[in-house]
């Protein structure tokens, strides 16, 4: 319960930053829009191949390749804008202002490194999907469990590798090494266990999704019932209901994206500062970044 309470407190601290500097939220919104566009465009060739060559070995190979490319591009989009958010938060905490021009310059500088991170995430995703397609049985279950665990661990690691890339200009290899080192030194022990950011954002996403669905169902279903069936007005009402549900999902997505990036960026900055102090032999206790420090007390 204390973990959830701290997660909720951090969410309020993170959004307090965003309300003071609106630029911090912009990349999360851009990522959502760009991700939808990429998904829409990417599905078209996959659907065409499925229609033309569905059921054949050639068609399956091409669809798998196109699916992997789509996943890769989606990761690139996510990491580009997440990297911008991480750098904006770093700028806000260190200089009092997160500047979009600097964030754009940083992701352009680190674009190749972001591509390598996206490629690694795509590979992990493909391993998980391949494991989940294995036949049932003890061995298959173990393989699926191992692959799912790998994806969870890699996802958490990528949340920290990305700030290492944009803040300290590290490539994938050095970023992974940095995260591994600070983890070995227990500098990230505060991580997932004591501040339940994931629980809070998950609950908010569930509540907003369910609330949006209930409202949409009431509007759409109510309109069909009131009109005695499907007609122009009831169809307009259903379209409006779908828009309402989509709006709730969008809000949940932005809350989850921004809060998660803010948390891991603060976590990385803190571990980075502690590491520097330890390297310099300084016994002074290093304070966490303000949003995290307010939660930990």
PyMOL commands that set and color helices and strands:
alter all, ss='L'
color gray80, all
select helices_A, chain A and resi 2-20+23-53+57-95+100-109+111-132+138-168+172-184+191-194+197-227+232-279+290-296
alter helices_A, ss='H'
color red, helices_A
deselect
rebuild
show_as cartoon
